[in-house]
Amino acid sequence: MFFENVLKDIPNELAKEVFKAKSDLEKNFNDSQVKRNFIEITWKLYRYLLENIDESYEVEKRLFLRYGLLEPRYLNSRDFERIKSIPFVDDKENIFYVDEWMLAVKKGLINESSFMEVIESRKNVAPKNVSSFEMAFNEKLEERKLIEKQLKEIVNSIEDEGKPYRKSILSLIDQAIEKLKKLKLVNREVDIIFEQLNKLKEESKINKKTEDNFGKKIREHEVIIQMINKSIGRLGNRFLVLTSIFLNGITVIGSKDLVEKKINEFEKIDYKIFERKIRGTTIKLKPYFIIVPGYGDYGFCWEPFEGLNVISGRGRVVIPMFSKNIDVAILSALGDYRLKAAKELTFGRWMEEGLTGEIYNYLMNNKIRDRIDEFFVKRYILWILKESNGVQKLEKEIREIFWRYIEFPEEIKAKLSNISYIYSNLYEKDKRRKKNWENL
């Protein structure tokens, strides 16, 4: 019944093609021509269902789009239970399965992605972009409230004893002064974010969309197809349908919960990866993560920002669901996002400035012909998985570049400085740079 519901209400000719291709494959799985035909027909089915998705879709259709699940019999009991254990509804603010993403775009909650990776200027402000700024604003308000509370506690501890203040009281006054400075600074950040938030809300009203895009022709399904193909690679396995034959060796499935957990884990190491500057104020704005089916091994960044909107536009980062190494898949995506975001923010001067300029010059000076993105992503993975634990895997110059531009949190840097002279030397340079900056 599952397979029949996937085919329900689709064009009769397409349904016949899928049924025949499936029947032929089950009779002779090892026939390469039969397998090629099955692959092409199931991609045709996938494209049709993706393009025509709506909220009335049967669960079976959604599961086919989400996992590639066409026939539960293709899974052994262990793999079936693994899929079954993943919640069908699991709302995450910035992580989507393919079917959820398509519905969000059709409803107008999220703008369409750049097609064919060509950046297009967008004028519409999607509701999700406004909500992400509201989150950043609320986080900054909570930070201000915490400082206010700490300040009150300090002031309440200062008692008039009818004589000159003791050293302990003077120390409290110094603490209060520092807290007041911090409070003033955070309030300025609140003001900047509040202004930007109101601006986004006004733009959203001016460009108010109709309730949804279900009646409008969109091309997001073409973007999703490209995303899946790119995650698989030119020489990868294009067999889209979920089967235990190809799940062998895949220890974990890239569910939303797992992807979120891993991203949070890696963000603790590369703690500035999602930071964005707005008039000198730093806010955290995570991109959208789209989990795609298929047997791809590497994630990537489709676009670091939404078109040319580097202030409030959120990028698209693609994570393959059934990769052999989920850590490498996610770090590939984060590394690609890191590089592309840095490149975009140089506004055309990426070969000269910042992180991208340093990496580019290193490649040129050492006559290395690797593509900059492939070179960078490989080393980014080593930086997060190895170097953060004191295992030296990078070239000396690359380590120094990463130390400055993809810096570890203070506690990791301090720990590394006690492991090796190499890290200790970098840590001391850090301290001197900060001291020189403070003395300016």
C-alpha positions as CSV (number, residue, x, y, z in Angstrom):
1,M,0.0,0.0,0.0
2,F,2.9,2.3,0.7
3,F,4.2,2.2,-2.9
4,E,0.7,2.6,-4.3
5,N,0.2,5.8,-2.2
6,V,3.4,7.3,-3.6
7,L,2.0,6.9,-7.1
8,K,-1.6,8.0,-6.2
9,D,-2.9,10.8,-8.4
10,I,0.2,11.2,-10.5
11,P,-0.1,11.1,-14.3
12,N,-1.1,7.6,-15.5
13,E,1.8,7.3,-18.0
14,L,4.4,8.2,-15.3
15,A,2.8,5.7,-12.8
16,K,3.1,2.9,-15.5
17,E,6.8,3.8,-16.1
18,V,7.6,3.7,-12.4
19,F,5.7,0.4,-11.9
20,K,7.4,-1.3,-14.8
21,A,10.9,0.0,-13.9
22,K,10.4,-1.2,-10.3
23,S,9.1,-4.6,-11.4
24,D,12.1,-5.1,-13.8
25,L,14.6,-4.1,-11.1
26,E,13.2,-6.6,-8.6
27,K,13.4,-9.4,-11.2
28,N,17.0,-8.6,-12.2
29,F,18.8,-6.1,-9.8
30,N,22.2,-6.9,-11.3
31,D,21.3,-6.0,-14.9
32,S,23.1,-2.6,-15.4
33,Q,20.6,-1.4,-18.1
34,V,17.6,-2.2,-15.9
35,K,19.2,-0.4,-13.0
36,R,20.0,2.7,-15.1
37,N,16.4,2.8,-16.3
38,F,15.1,2.5,-12.8
39,I,17.4,5.3,-11.6
40,E,16.2,7.6,-14.4
41,I,12.5,6.9,-13.9
42,T,12.6,7.3,-10.1
43,W,14.4,10.7,-10.6
44,K,11.6,11.6,-13.0
45,L,9.0,10.7,-10.3
46,Y,11.0,12.6,-7.7
47,R,11.1,15.7,-9.8
48,Y,7.4,15.6,-10.5
49,L,6.4,15.1,-6.9
50,L,8.8,17.9,-5.8
51,E,7.5,20.4,-8.3
52,N,3.8,19.7,-7.5
53,I,4.1,19.3,-3.7
54,D,1.2,20.7,-1.6
55,E,0.0,20.2,2.0
56,S,-2.5,17.5,0.9
57,Y,0.3,15.1,-0.1
58,E,0.0,11.7,1.5
59,V,2.6,10.9,4.1
60,E,4.1,8.3,1.7
61,K,4.8,10.9,-0.9
62,R,6.5,13.1,1.8
63,L,8.6,10.2,2.9
64,F,9.7,9.5,-0.6
65,L,10.8,13.1,-1.1
66,R,12.4,13.2,2.4
67,Y,14.3,9.9,2.4
68,G,13.9,8.4,-1.0
69,L,11.7,5.8,0.6
70,L,9.7,4.2,-2.3
71,E,9.2,0.6,-1.0
72,P,9.7,-0.3,2.7
73,R,10.5,-3.9,1.6
74,Y,13.8,-2.6,0.3
75,L,14.9,-2.0,3.9
76,N,15.9,-4.7,6.4
77,S,14.3,-4.6,9.9
78,R,17.2,-2.7,11.4
79,D,17.2,0.1,8.8
80,F,13.4,0.2,8.8
81,E,13.4,0.8,12.6
82,R,16.1,3.5,12.2
83,I,13.9,5.4,9.7
84,K,10.8,4.8,11.7
85,S,12.4,6.2,14.9
86,I,12.9,9.6,13.3
87,P,10.0,11.9,14.2
88,F,7.9,12.9,11.1
89,V,7.2,16.3,12.7
90,D,10.2,18.0,14.3
91,D,10.1,21.7,13.9
92,K,13.6,23.4,13.9
93,E,13.9,27.1,13.2
94,N,16.6,26.7,10.5
95,I,16.9,23.0,9.7
96,F,14.6,21.5,7.0
97,Y,14.0,18.2,5.2
98,V,13.4,18.6,1.5
99,D,9.6,18.3,1.6
100,E,9.4,20.8,4.5
101,W,11.6,23.3,2.6
102,M,9.5,23.1,-0.5
103,L,6.3,23.8,1.4
104,A,7.9,26.7,3.3
105,V,9.0,28.3,0.0
106,K,5.6,27.7,-1.6
107,K,3.9,29.3,1.4
108,G,6.1,32.4,1.1
109,L,7.8,31.8,4.5
110,I,11.2,31.6,2.8
111,N,12.4,33.2,-0.4
112,E,13.4,31.1,-3.4
113,S,17.1,30.1,-3.5
114,S,19.4,31.5,-6.2
115,F,18.9,29.4,-9.3
116,M,21.9,27.8,-11.0
117,E,24.0,29.4,-8.2
118,V,23.6,32.8,-9.9
119,I,23.1,35.5,-7.3
120,E,20.0,37.6,-8.0
121,S,18.9,40.7,-6.2
122,R,15.8,40.1,-4.1
123,K,13.5,42.8,-2.9
124,N,11.1,40.7,-0.8
125,V,11.8,40.2,2.9
126,A,10.7,36.7,3.9
127,P,8.9,36.3,7.2
128,K,11.6,33.8,8.3
129,N,14.2,36.6,7.9
130,V,12.2,38.9,10.2
131,S,11.8,36.1,12.8
132,S,15.5,35.4,12.8
133,F,16.2,39.1,13.6
134,E,13.6,39.0,16.3
135,M,15.5,36.1,17.9
136,A,18.8,38.1,17.8
137,F,17.0,41.1,19.3
138,N,15.5,39.0,22.1
139,E,18.9,37.4,22.8
140,K,20.5,40.8,23.1
141,L,17.7,42.0,25.5
142,E,18.3,38.9,27.7
143,E,22.0,39.9,27.8
144,R,21.1,43.4,28.9
145,K,18.8,42.1,31.6
146,L,21.5,39.9,32.9
147,I,23.9,42.8,33.2
148,E,21.2,44.9,34.9
149,K,20.7,42.2,37.4
150,Q,24.4,41.8,38.1
151,L,24.7,45.6,38.5
152,K,21.9,45.8,41.0
153,E,23.4,43.0,43.0
154,I,26.7,44.9,43.2
155,V,25.1,48.2,44.1
156,N,23.0,46.5,46.8
157,S,26.2,45.1,48.3
158,I,27.6,48.6,48.9
159,E,26.7,49.8,52.4
160,D,27.3,53.1,54.0
161,E,29.4,52.5,57.1
162,G,29.9,56.2,58.1
163,K,33.6,56.1,57.3
164,P,35.8,55.8,54.2
165,Y,35.0,52.8,52.0
166,R,37.1,49.7,52.6
167,K,39.1,48.1,49.8
168,S,36.4,45.5,49.3
169,I,33.8,48.2,48.8
170,L,36.0,50.2,46.4
171,S,36.5,47.0,44.4
172,L,32.7,46.6,44.1
173,I,32.5,50.2,42.9
174,D,35.1,49.4,40.2
175,Q,33.0,46.4,39.2
176,A,29.9,48.6,39.0
177,I,31.7,51.0,36.7
178,E,32.7,48.2,34.4
179,K,29.2,46.8,34.4
180,L,27.8,50.3,33.5
181,K,30.2,50.5,30.6
182,K,29.2,47.1,29.4
183,L,25.5,48.0,29.9
184,K,25.9,51.1,27.8
185,L,27.7,49.1,25.0
186,V,25.0,46.4,25.0
187,N,22.2,49.0,24.9
188,R,23.8,50.5,21.8
189,E,23.7,47.1,20.2
190,V,20.1,46.7,21.2
191,D,19.4,50.0,19.6
192,I,21.1,49.1,16.3
193,I,19.3,45.7,16.1
194,F,16.0,47.2,17.0
195,E,16.4,49.8,14.2
196,Q,17.3,47.1,11.7
197,L,14.4,44.9,12.9
198,N,11.9,47.7,12.4
199,K,13.3,48.4,8.9
200,L,12.9,44.7,8.0
201,K,9.3,44.8,9.2
202,E,8.5,47.8,7.2
203,E,10.0,46.3,4.1
204,S,8.0,43.1,4.7
205,K,4.8,45.1,4.8
206,I,5.6,47.1,1.7
207,N,6.5,43.9,-0.2
208,K,3.7,41.9,1.5
209,K,3.2,38.6,-0.3
210,T,0.0,36.9,-0.8
211,E,-0.7,34.2,1.8
212,D,1.3,31.7,-0.2
213,N,2.9,30.9,-3.5
214,F,0.9,27.8,-4.4
215,G,-0.6,29.5,-7.4
216,K,2.8,31.0,-8.5
217,K,5.3,29.2,-10.7
218,I,8.5,28.7,-8.7
219,R,11.7,26.9,-9.6
220,E,12.9,25.8,-6.2
221,H,12.4,22.1,-7.2
222,E,15.1,22.6,-9.8
223,V,17.4,24.0,-7.1
224,I,16.7,20.9,-4.9
225,I,17.6,18.6,-7.7
226,Q,20.9,20.4,-8.3
227,M,21.6,20.2,-4.5
228,I,21.1,16.5,-4.4
229,N,23.2,15.9,-7.5
230,K,26.0,18.1,-6.2
231,S,26.0,16.3,-2.8
232,I,26.3,13.0,-4.7
233,G,29.1,14.2,-7.0
234,R,29.8,13.3,-10.7
235,L,31.1,9.9,-9.8
236,G,28.8,9.2,-6.9
237,N,25.9,6.8,-6.6
238,R,22.8,8.3,-8.3
239,F,20.5,5.5,-7.0
240,L,18.0,7.8,-5.3
241,V,15.7,5.1,-3.7
242,L,16.4,4.1,-0.1
243,T,17.6,0.5,0.2
244,S,19.6,-1.4,2.8
245,I,22.0,-2.5,0.0
246,F,23.5,1.0,0.0
247,L,23.1,1.7,3.7
248,N,25.8,-0.8,4.5
249,G,28.6,1.1,6.4
250,I,26.4,4.1,7.2
251,T,26.3,4.0,10.9
252,V,24.2,7.1,11.6
253,I,21.4,8.8,9.6
254,G,21.5,12.6,9.3
255,S,18.3,13.4,11.0
256,K,17.4,16.9,12.1
257,D,18.3,16.1,15.7
258,L,21.7,14.7,14.8
259,V,22.5,17.5,12.4
260,E,21.5,20.2,15.0
261,K,23.6,18.4,17.7
262,K,26.7,18.2,15.4
263,I,26.4,21.9,14.3
264,N,26.1,23.0,17.9
265,E,29.1,20.9,18.8
266,F,31.3,22.3,16.0
267,E,30.1,25.8,16.7
268,K,31.7,25.6,20.1
269,I,35.0,25.2,18.4
270,D,34.5,27.7,15.5
271,Y,32.4,30.0,17.7
272,K,32.4,33.0,15.3
273,I,31.2,31.1,12.2
274,F,27.6,32.5,12.3
275,E,28.5,36.0,13.5
276,R,27.5,38.9,11.3
277,K,28.5,42.6,11.7
278,I,25.8,45.3,11.5
279,R,27.3,48.8,12.0
280,G,29.8,47.5,14.4
281,T,27.3,45.3,16.3
282,T,27.8,41.6,16.2
283,I,24.7,39.3,15.9
284,K,24.5,35.6,15.3
285,L,22.5,34.6,12.2
286,K,22.6,31.0,11.2
287,P,21.9,30.0,7.6
288,Y,19.2,27.5,6.6
289,F,20.3,23.8,6.6
290,I,18.6,21.6,4.1
291,I,19.0,17.8,4.6
292,V,18.8,16.0,1.2
293,P,18.3,12.3,0.4
294,G,20.7,10.3,-1.6
295,Y,24.1,8.7,-0.9
296,G,26.3,11.8,-1.0
297,D,29.3,12.1,1.3
298,Y,30.0,15.8,1.3
299,G,27.9,18.8,2.4
300,F,28.4,22.2,0.8
301,C,27.1,25.8,0.9
302,W,24.7,26.6,-1.9
303,E,24.8,30.4,-1.1
304,P,26.2,32.1,2.0
305,F,23.6,34.9,2.0
306,E,20.2,35.3,0.3
307,G,21.1,36.9,-3.0
308,L,22.9,40.2,-2.3
309,N,21.3,40.6,1.2
310,V,24.4,40.3,3.5
311,I,22.6,42.0,6.4
312,S,19.5,39.9,7.0
313,G,19.6,37.3,4.2
314,R,20.2,33.8,5.4
315,G,22.2,31.4,3.2
316,R,21.5,27.8,2.2
317,V,23.7,24.9,3.4
318,V,23.2,21.4,2.2
319,I,23.7,18.3,4.3
320,P,23.5,14.8,2.7
321,M,21.4,12.5,4.9
322,F,23.1,9.1,4.2
323,S,26.8,9.9,4.3
324,K,29.5,7.4,5.4
325,N,30.9,10.0,7.8
326,I,28.4,12.6,9.1
327,D,31.1,14.6,10.8
328,V,33.0,15.1,7.5
329,A,29.7,15.8,5.6
330,I,28.7,18.5,8.0
331,L,32.2,20.0,8.4
332,S,32.5,20.1,4.6
333,A,29.4,22.2,4.5
334,L,30.5,24.5,7.3
335,G,33.9,25.0,5.8
336,D,32.4,25.8,2.4
337,Y,30.0,28.2,4.1
338,R,32.9,29.8,6.0
339,L,34.9,30.4,2.8
340,K,32.0,31.6,0.7
341,A,30.8,34.0,3.4
342,A,34.3,35.5,3.8
343,K,34.6,35.8,0.0
344,E,31.3,37.6,-0.4
345,L,32.0,40.0,2.4
346,T,35.2,41.3,0.7
347,F,32.9,42.7,-2.1
348,G,35.1,41.6,-5.0
349,R,38.5,41.9,-3.3
350,W,38.6,38.3,-2.1
351,M,42.1,37.6,-3.6
352,E,43.6,40.5,-1.6
353,E,41.8,40.8,1.7
354,G,41.2,38.7,4.9
355,L,40.9,35.0,5.1
356,T,40.4,34.4,1.4
357,G,43.2,36.7,0.4
358,E,45.7,34.9,2.8
359,I,44.7,31.5,1.5
360,Y,44.9,32.6,-2.1
361,N,48.3,34.1,-1.7
362,Y,49.6,31.0,0.0
363,L,48.4,28.9,-3.0
364,M,50.1,31.3,-5.4
365,N,53.3,31.6,-3.5
366,N,53.7,27.9,-3.1
367,K,52.6,27.1,-6.7
368,I,49.7,24.9,-5.5
369,R,47.1,24.4,-8.2
370,D,44.3,23.1,-6.0
371,R,41.0,24.8,-6.2
372,I,40.8,27.2,-3.3
373,D,37.5,25.8,-2.0
374,E,38.7,22.2,-2.0
375,F,42.0,23.2,-0.4
376,F,40.3,25.2,2.3
377,V,37.6,22.7,3.2
378,K,40.0,19.8,3.6
379,R,42.1,21.9,6.0
380,Y,39.0,23.3,7.8
381,I,38.0,19.7,8.7
382,L,41.4,19.0,10.1
383,W,41.3,22.3,12.0
384,I,38.1,21.4,13.8
385,L,38.7,17.7,14.3
386,K,42.4,17.5,14.8
387,E,44.1,20.8,15.6
388,S,41.5,21.8,18.2
389,N,42.7,18.7,20.1
390,G,46.4,19.5,19.7
391,V,47.0,17.1,16.8
392,Q,49.1,19.0,14.3
393,K,48.0,18.3,10.7
394,L,48.2,21.6,9.0
395,E,51.0,23.4,7.2
396,K,52.7,26.0,9.5
397,E,51.5,29.0,7.4
398,I,47.9,27.7,7.2
399,R,47.8,27.0,10.9
400,E,48.8,30.7,11.5
401,I,46.1,31.9,9.1
402,F,43.4,29.8,10.7
403,W,44.6,30.8,14.2
404,R,43.9,34.4,13.3
405,Y,40.8,34.2,11.1
406,I,39.1,31.0,12.5
407,E,40.2,31.4,16.0
408,F,39.4,29.0,18.8
409,P,37.6,30.1,22.0
410,E,39.9,31.2,24.8
411,E,39.7,28.0,26.7
412,I,40.8,25.9,23.7
413,K,43.7,28.3,22.9
414,A,44.8,28.2,26.6
415,K,44.7,24.4,26.6
416,L,46.6,24.1,23.4
417,S,49.3,26.5,24.6
418,N,50.2,23.9,27.3
419,I,50.4,21.1,24.8
420,S,53.0,22.3,22.3
421,Y,55.4,25.2,21.7
422,I,53.8,25.7,18.3
423,Y,50.5,26.6,19.9
424,S,52.2,28.4,22.8
425,N,54.0,30.7,20.4
426,L,50.7,31.5,18.5
427,Y,49.0,32.2,21.8
428,E,51.7,34.6,22.9
429,K,51.4,36.4,19.5
430,D,47.7,36.7,20.2
431,K,48.3,38.3,23.5
432,R,50.7,40.8,22.0
433,R,48.3,41.7,19.2
434,K,45.5,42.3,21.7
435,K,47.7,44.4,24.0
436,N,48.9,46.5,21.0
437,W,45.2,47.0,20.0
438,E,44.2,48.1,23.5
439,N,47.1,50.6,23.5
440,L,45.9,52.3,20.3
